[in-house]
Amino acid sequence: MPELRAAARRMGRRHFLTVAGAAAALAFTTHLPAAGAASPSVLDARKINKYPFTLGVASGDPLPDSVLLWTRLAPSPYDPDGGLSAQRVEVQWEVAYDEQFYAVIRSGTATAHPEYSHSVHVEVPGLDEDRFYYYRFRAGAWISPVGRARTAPSLASFWVPSLTFAAVACAAYFDGYYTAYKHLASEDLDMVVHLGDYIYEYGVDSAGGHRGYTDRQLPAHFNHETVTLQDYRLRYALYKSDADLQAAHAAHPFVVTWDDHETENNYAGAIPENAVPPEEFLLRRAAAYRAYWENQPLRPPQHPTGPDMRLYRRIQYGHLAQFDILDTRQYRSNQAYGDGWQAPGPESEDPSRTMTGAAQERWLLDGWRASDAVWNVVPQQVTFAQRRNVPAADYKLSMDAWDGYPASRKRILDGATAAGVDNLMVLSGDAHVGYGFDLKADFNNPASRVVGTEISTTSISSGRDGAQKPGNWNSLTQANPHLKFYDGRRGYTVIRLGQASADIAFKTVSTVTKPGGTLSTAASFSTGTGTPGLHRA
């Protein structure tokens, strides 16, 4: 693998795209519905003889005057075709002020195209700012579950008292039940931010892995790694058929970004983890990106083109908060020293290395310069703060996290300082543990000033039950004095942003390897506006 990555680094992304571009474009733009065009035939929705909303409903990316609604028709979700023929289906949608739909204020029809696995993305305009709405879909005689969406406050709203959201990540189906999602559905939230690893590419056996099903068996086609478009579609169908995940989506708008496992573990831009030809990997990436779009509540600007998809975007919540959602997979330099935990050196510290790519970095820094938000929040994927593995001179760092790209991290932090960003909050996942970091101007100098906060949420299920103090707890806390919290159990994090402070609650569940885990708050912290740094509440 190091040899492949080294060769790929020399060849570069431009060469990959010249090799694979024609094949990828042909494979992933042929047979797609063009603007104004439609599939050659229509399936009368009244002839659908099984409940088609088996994957639930979702909303996402709230704007002041608009909500984005999602569903996907799949009467037989575990079948390769979802139980529908290759015909388009007309789906009705409704938006109401009330859960009983006495006051329907918007309605319409959307087309579920077979080319997009009968998924539906509906942008509903003309709504009132800063309020909740209820929505549902209808196909023939079948009615979907009711979901709750919300709009954001106006961009001109200077006084927004607070915003409460949850950060979630890493939900390996085979590692346990989605108990955390079940509890998340009952939280009083404005939205949920998903930080990646929504699915995993690894196979799931007939017993559902550590779920240990005894009352049913999953089909054999789930028990291999996802590679093709059909593989990824089926894997989303498996994950999204979970009732607890569906409940969380129905209860709250989601703002999503991916990490690696939605495509392949630890891939870097156009460079795969495994020894496959670059052009083959780009076809796999195109399949993964398209399936991600089909199964997430994303707006049209995020629609993929072949192996490329612009996922980074900005969401504003009045003048209280600006969310700059990053993509640290698609544009990053290859991991230094062959990936893994390595001693830092000239390769990892090369100033030309990037985690975001030049265009996304400029977009982020320009957005900060234009921001007048109280809080500037950066949802992204991997651990941002320095994380030495031992309190010794021969420490190692994760080459897959920002420690493997320190020059890129410094440009981000320096850019925040230059833009006058006083209240920087970075969100991350990936690590399957809960971390709370003070972000330092110079991580190698414990006395340097604190310039922001990083909240790393633990996993929903990945890593199975975990432990409150993992085996490296003493080493990590001693080696990193800016690490203020570390817990290795499953769960999620709830963050309330206010005008004067932010409150952070790290929540954990007692078990995920069997149903019925209970929820508790492992620790609570606060950080003040203008005075960055985590303090136990």
C-alpha positions in Angstrom: 0.0 0.0 0.0 2.7 2.6 0.7 4.2 1.9 -2.7 0.8 2.5 -4.4 0.3 5.7 -2.5 3.7 6.9 -3.4 3.2 6.2 -7.1 -0.2 7.8 -7.0 1.2 10.9 -5.3 3.7 11.3 -8.2 1.1 10.9 -10.9 -1.4 13.3 -9.3 -5.1 13.8 -9.6 -5.0 15.4 -13.0 -3.5 12.3 -14.6 -6.1 10.1 -12.9 -8.9 12.2 -14.3 -7.5 12.1 -17.8 -7.2 8.3 -17.6 -10.7 7.8 -16.0 -12.6 10.9 -17.1 -14.2 9.5 -20.2 -15.1 6.2 -18.6 -16.6 7.8 -15.5 -18.5 10.4 -17.5 -20.0 7.7 -19.7 -20.9 5.4 -16.8 -22.4 8.1 -14.6 -24.1 10.5 -17.0 -25.7 8.1 -19.4 -29.3 7.1 -18.7 -29.8 10.0 -16.3 -33.0 12.2 -16.6 -32.0 15.4 -18.4 -33.6 18.7 -17.4 -37.2 18.5 -18.6 -36.9 14.9 -19.7 -38.4 11.8 -18.1 -38.1 8.1 -18.2 -40.0 6.5 -21.1 -42.8 5.2 -19.0 -44.8 6.0 -15.9 -45.8 3.5 -13.2 -49.3 4.2 -11.9 -48.6 4.7 -8.2 -52.0 3.0 -7.4 -50.5 -0.2 -8.7 -47.8 -0.3 -6.0 -49.0 -3.2 -3.9 -46.6 -2.9 -0.9 -45.8 0.0 1.4 -43.1 2.0 -0.4 -41.8 4.3 2.3 -39.8 1.7 4.0 -36.7 4.0 4.3 -38.5 6.8 6.0 -38.4 10.5 5.3 -35.9 13.3 6.0 -35.4 17.0 5.7 -32.1 18.9 5.6 -30.1 22.1 5.1 -32.6 24.6 6.5 -32.8 28.1 4.9 -34.9 31.0 6.1 -37.6 30.6 3.4 -37.2 27.0 2.3 -37.0 23.4 3.5 -35.5 20.4 1.6 -37.6 17.2 1.8 -36.4 13.7 1.0 -37.8 10.2 0.6 -37.1 7.1 -1.5 -39.6 4.6 -2.7 -38.6 1.0 -1.9 -41.4 -1.5 -1.4 -38.8 -4.3 -1.1 -35.7 -2.4 0.2 -33.4 -5.5 0.3 -34.0 -6.3 -3.4 -31.6 -4.9 -5.9 -34.3 -2.9 -7.6 -36.0 -1.9 -4.4 -39.2 -3.7 -5.5 -40.1 -1.3 -8.3 -39.7 -1.5 -12.1 -37.6 0.9 -14.1 -40.4 3.4 -14.4 -40.9 6.8 -13.0 -43.4 7.3 -10.2 -45.3 10.5 -9.4 -45.2 11.3 -5.7 -47.3 13.9 -3.9 -46.0 15.9 -1.0 -47.6 18.2 1.6 -46.3 20.7 4.1 -48.4 21.9 7.0 -48.3 23.9 10.1 -49.7 21.1 12.2 -48.9 17.4 12.6 -52.5 16.4 11.7 -52.3 18.4 8.4 -55.4 20.4 9.0 -53.5 23.5 7.8 -51.7 22.4 4.6 -49.9 25.5 3.3 -47.8 23.9 0.4 -48.3 20.9 -1.7 -47.1 19.5 -5.0 -45.9 16.6 -7.1 -42.3 15.3 -7.5 -41.0 12.6 -9.8 -39.2 9.5 -8.4 -36.8 8.6 -11.2 -35.6 5.0 -11.5 -32.2 6.5 -12.5 -31.9 7.9 -9.0 -33.2 4.7 -7.3 -36.6 6.3 -7.0 -35.4 8.9 -4.5 -37.2 12.3 -4.2 -35.6 15.6 -3.3 -38.1 18.5 -3.0 -37.2 22.1 -2.3 -40.2 23.9 -0.8 -39.9 27.7 -1.2 -42.0 30.6 0.2 -42.1 29.5 3.8 -41.9 31.7 7.0 -38.6 32.0 8.6 -37.6 30.4 11.9 -40.4 28.0 12.5 -41.2 24.3 12.4 -43.3 22.6 9.7 -44.6 19.1 9.2 -44.5 17.2 5.9 -45.4 13.9 4.4 -45.5 12.1 1.0 -48.1 10.0 -0.8 -47.7 7.4 -3.6 -51.0 6.0 -4.7 -52.9 4.9 -1.6 -49.7 4.8 0.5 -48.8 7.7 2.9 -45.4 8.2 4.4 -44.5 8.8 8.0 -44.8 12.4 9.1 -41.6 14.4 9.4 -40.8 17.7 11.1 -38.8 20.2 9.2 -37.8 23.8 10.1 -36.6 27.0 8.5 -33.7 29.1 9.7 -34.0 32.6 11.0 -33.6 35.4 8.5 -30.0 36.3 7.6 -30.9 39.8 8.9 -31.9 38.6 12.3 -29.4 40.1 14.7 -31.1 38.8 17.8 -31.4 35.0 17.8 -31.4 33.9 21.4 -30.1 30.4 20.9 -29.6 27.4 18.6 -29.5 23.8 19.9 -28.2 21.1 17.7 -26.7 17.6 18.0 -23.5 16.3 16.5 -23.4 12.6 15.4 -21.0 10.4 13.5 -20.0 6.8 12.7 -22.9 4.4 12.7 -21.6 0.9 11.8 -24.7 -1.2 11.4 -22.8 -4.4 12.2 -21.3 -3.1 15.5 -24.6 -2.6 17.3 -28.0 -1.1 17.6 -28.9 2.5 16.8 -29.9 3.2 20.4 -28.3 6.6 20.3 -30.5 7.6 17.3 -33.6 6.5 19.3 -32.7 8.8 22.1 -31.7 11.5 19.7 -35.2 11.5 18.2 -36.6 12.6 21.6 -34.2 15.6 22.1 -35.5 19.1 21.7 -33.3 20.2 18.8 -33.2 22.7 16.0 -31.2 20.4 13.8 -28.7 17.5 13.7 -25.2 17.7 12.1 -23.9 14.4 10.8 -20.1 14.3 10.6 -19.6 11.3 8.4 -19.5 7.5 8.2 -23.2 7.3 7.8 -22.7 3.9 6.3 -19.7 1.5 6.2 -18.5 -0.2 3.0 -17.7 -3.4 4.9 -20.0 -6.5 4.6 -22.8 -7.3 7.0 -23.4 -11.0 7.7 -26.9 -12.6 8.0 -27.1 -12.0 11.7 -26.4 -8.3 11.4 -23.0 -8.6 12.9 -23.0 -7.8 16.6 -26.8 -7.2 16.5 -27.0 -11.0 16.5 -30.4 -11.4 14.8 -32.1 -14.7 15.7 -35.6 -13.9 14.4 -34.5 -13.2 10.8 -31.6 -13.4 8.4 -30.2 -10.6 6.2 -29.7 -11.5 2.5 -26.3 -12.8 1.5 -25.7 -9.9 -0.9 -25.0 -7.6 2.1 -22.0 -9.7 3.2 -19.4 -8.2 0.9 -17.7 -4.8 0.5 -19.5 -2.2 -1.5 -18.0 -1.4 -4.9 -20.7 -0.9 -7.5 -23.6 1.5 -7.6 -26.0 -1.3 -6.8 -23.9 -2.3 -3.8 -24.0 1.2 -2.3 -27.7 1.6 -2.9 -28.4 -1.7 -1.1 -26.1 -0.7 1.8 -28.1 2.5 2.3 -31.3 0.6 2.1 -30.1 -1.7 4.9 -28.9 1.2 7.1 -31.9 3.4 6.5 -34.4 0.6 7.2 -33.4 0.9 10.8 -36.4 2.3 12.8 -34.3 4.4 15.2 -32.4 6.1 12.4 -35.8 6.8 10.7 -37.1 8.3 13.9 -34.2 10.7 14.2 -34.5 11.9 10.6 -38.3 12.4 11.0 -37.8 14.4 14.2 -35.0 16.8 13.1 -33.5 18.4 10.0 -30.1 16.9 9.2 -27.0 18.7 7.9 -24.8 16.0 6.5 -21.2 15.6 5.4 -19.3 12.4 4.6 -16.0 11.0 5.8 -14.3 7.9 4.3 -16.5 4.9 4.8 -19.3 6.2 2.6 -16.8 5.4 -0.2 -13.7 3.5 1.1 -11.7 3.5 4.3 -9.0 6.3 4.4 -9.1 7.2 0.8 -7.4 10.5 -0.1 -8.8 12.4 -3.0 -8.4 10.1 -6.1 -6.1 7.7 -4.2 -7.6 4.5 -2.9 -6.6 2.6 0.2 -6.3 -0.7 -1.7 -4.2 -1.7 -4.7 -6.6 -1.1 -7.5 -6.0 1.0 -10.7 -6.8 4.7 -10.1 -9.4 4.7 -12.9 -11.2 1.8 -11.2 -11.3 3.7 -7.9 -12.7 6.8 -9.5 -15.6 4.7 -10.9 -16.1 3.4 -7.4 -16.0 6.9 -6.0 -18.6 8.0 -8.6 -20.9 5.2 -7.5 -20.5 6.0 -3.9 -21.1 9.8 -4.4 -24.2 9.2 -6.5 -25.6 6.8 -3.9 -24.9 9.3 -1.2 -26.8 12.0 -3.0 -29.7 9.6 -3.6 -30.0 8.8 0.0 -29.4 12.1 1.8 -31.5 15.3 2.2 -29.3 17.5 0.0 -30.1 20.4 -2.3 -29.4 20.6 -6.1 -26.0 22.3 -5.8 -24.7 19.1 -4.2 -25.7 16.9 -7.1 -22.7 14.9 -8.2 -21.1 14.9 -11.6 -19.3 11.6 -12.2 -16.6 11.1 -9.5 -17.0 14.7 -8.2 -19.5 16.3 -5.8 -19.3 19.7 -4.2 -20.3 18.9 -0.6 -18.8 21.9 1.1 -21.4 24.6 1.7 -22.5 27.3 4.1 -25.6 27.5 6.3 -26.4 30.6 8.4 -28.6 30.9 11.4 -29.3 34.6 11.6 -26.4 36.5 13.0 -26.0 33.9 15.8 -24.1 31.2 13.9 -22.5 30.5 10.5 -21.9 26.8 9.7 -19.1 26.1 7.1 -19.5 22.5 6.3 -16.2 21.0 5.0 -15.2 18.0 2.9 -11.8 16.8 4.0 -11.8 13.6 1.8 -12.3 14.6 -1.8 -9.5 17.2 -2.2 -6.9 16.2 0.4 -3.2 15.3 -0.3 -2.3 11.7 0.1 -1.6 10.6 3.7 2.1 11.0 4.6 4.4 8.1 5.4 1.9 5.5 4.1 -0.9 6.5 6.6 -1.4 5.3 10.2 0.2 6.7 13.4 3.7 7.9 12.5 6.4 10.3 13.8 6.0 13.7 12.2 8.7 14.7 9.7 9.4 16.6 6.5 6.8 14.7 4.5 3.9 15.4 6.8 5.1 18.9 7.5 5.5 19.9 3.8 3.7 23.3 3.5 2.2 22.3 0.1 0.1 19.6 1.7 -3.6 20.3 2.0 -6.6 18.8 3.8 -9.2 20.8 2.0 -7.7 21.7 -1.4 -6.9 25.3 -2.4 -10.4 26.2 -3.6 -12.2 25.1 -0.5 -9.6 26.7 1.7 -10.1 30.0 0.0 -13.9 29.6 0.2 -13.6 29.0 4.0 -11.3 32.0 4.7 -13.3 34.3 2.5 -16.5 33.3 4.3 -14.9 34.1 7.6 -13.8 37.5 6.4 -17.4 38.3 5.4 -19.0 36.7 8.6 -20.6 38.8 11.3 -21.9 35.7 13.2 -21.4 35.4 16.9 -20.3 31.7 16.4 -18.4 30.3 13.4 -18.9 26.6 13.5 -16.9 24.2 11.2 -18.5 20.7 10.8 -15.9 18.4 9.4 -14.7 14.9 9.7 -11.4 14.1 11.5 -9.6 15.2 14.6 -8.4 18.8 14.2 -6.3 19.4 17.3 -2.9 18.0 17.9 -3.2 14.5 19.4 0.1 13.0 20.5 -0.2 9.3 21.4 2.3 9.3 24.3 3.8 12.0 26.6 7.3 11.5 25.3 9.7 12.9 22.8 9.2 10.0 20.4 5.4 10.6 20.1 3.4 9.7 17.0 0.5 11.4 15.3 -2.3 10.2 13.1 -1.5 10.8 9.5 -5.2 10.6 8.5 -6.2 13.4 10.8 -5.2 17.1 10.7 -1.9 16.1 12.5 -0.8 14.7 9.1 -1.5 18.1 7.5 -0.2 20.6 10.1 0.6 23.4 7.5 -3.0 23.2 6.3 -4.3 23.4 9.9 -2.1 26.4 10.5 -3.4 28.2 7.5 -6.9 27.6 8.8 -6.2 28.9 12.3 -4.2 31.9 11.0 -7.0 32.7 8.7 -9.5 32.6 11.5 -7.4 35.0 13.5 -6.8 37.3 10.6 -10.6 37.4 9.9 -11.3 38.3 13.5 -13.2 35.1 14.3 -13.5 35.2 18.1 -15.7 32.2 18.6 -14.4 29.3 16.5 -15.9 25.9 17.1 -14.7 22.9 15.1 -16.8 19.8 15.0 -15.4 16.4 14.2 -16.2 12.7 14.4 -14.2 9.6 13.0 -12.4 8.7 16.3 -15.3 6.8 17.9 -14.7 8.6 21.1 -15.8 11.9 22.6 -13.1 14.6 22.8 -13.2 18.2 24.0 -10.2 20.2 23.0 -9.0 23.7 23.4 -7.5 24.8 20.1 -4.1 26.4 20.5 -2.3 29.0 18.4 0.7 26.8 18.8 0.1 23.2 19.9 3.8 22.7 20.7 3.6 25.4 23.3 1.1 24.7 26.1 1.2 28.3 27.2 0.1 29.7 23.8 -3.3 31.3 23.6 -6.5 29.4 23.1 -8.1 30.4 19.7 -11.1 28.1 19.7 -12.8 24.9 20.7 -13.1 21.5 19.1 -15.9 19.2 19.9 -15.4 15.6 18.7 -18.5 13.5 19.0 -18.3 9.8 19.7 -19.8 7.2 17.4 -23.4 6.1 17.2 -22.4 2.4 17.2 -18.9 2.0 15.7 -16.5 0.3 18.1 -19.4 -1.5 19.8 -20.0 -0.5 23.5 -16.6 1.0 24.2 -15.4 2.1 27.6 -15.5 5.3 29.7 -11.7 5.3 29.9 -10.1 3.5 26.9 -6.7 1.8 27.3 -4.8 4.9 26.1 -6.8 7.4 28.3 -3.8 8.2 30.6 -1.4 8.5 27.8 -3.5 10.8 25.7 -4.6 13.1 28.5 -1.0 13.4 29.8 0.4 14.0 26.3 -2.2 16.6 25.3 -2.9 19.2 28.1 -5.3 21.0 25.7 -7.5 17.8 25.8 -10.2 18.6 28.4 -12.5 15.6 27.9 -12.1 12.0 26.7 -14.7 9.3 26.9 -14.9 6.1 24.8 -18.6 5.2 25.0 -21.2 5.5 22.3 -23.6 8.3 22.0 -23.8 11.9 20.6 -23.2 15.5 21.7 -25.7 18.3 22.2 -24.6 21.8 21.8 -26.5 25.0 22.6 -25.1 28.2 21.1 -26.2 31.3 22.9 -25.4 35.0 22.6 -23.0 34.9 25.6 -21.8 31.3 25.8 -22.1 27.8 24.4 -23.1 24.7 26.4 -21.9 21.3 25.4 -23.3 18.0 26.8 -21.5 14.8 25.9 -24.2 12.1 26.0 -23.5 8.3 26.1 -25.6 5.2 26.0 -25.0 2.2 28.3 -24.9 -0.4 25.5 -25.4 -0.8 21.8 -24.6 -4.5 21.5 -28.1 -5.3 22.8 -31.3 -3.3 22.6 -32.5 -1.0 25.4 -29.4 1.0 26.3 -30.1 3.9 28.6 -28.9 7.5 28.0 -26.8 9.6 30.4 -24.7 12.8 30.3 -21.1 11.9 30.7 -20.0 15.5 31.1 -21.1 19.1 30.5 -18.9 22.0 29.5 -19.3 25.7 28.6 -17.2 28.2 26.6 -17.9 31.9 26.6 -18.1 34.3 23.7 -14.8 36.2 23.4 -13.2 33.9 26.0 -12.4 30.6 24.2 -11.7 27.5 26.3 -13.7 24.6 27.7 -14.8 24.8 31.3 -16.7 22.0 33.2 -20.2 23.1 33.9 
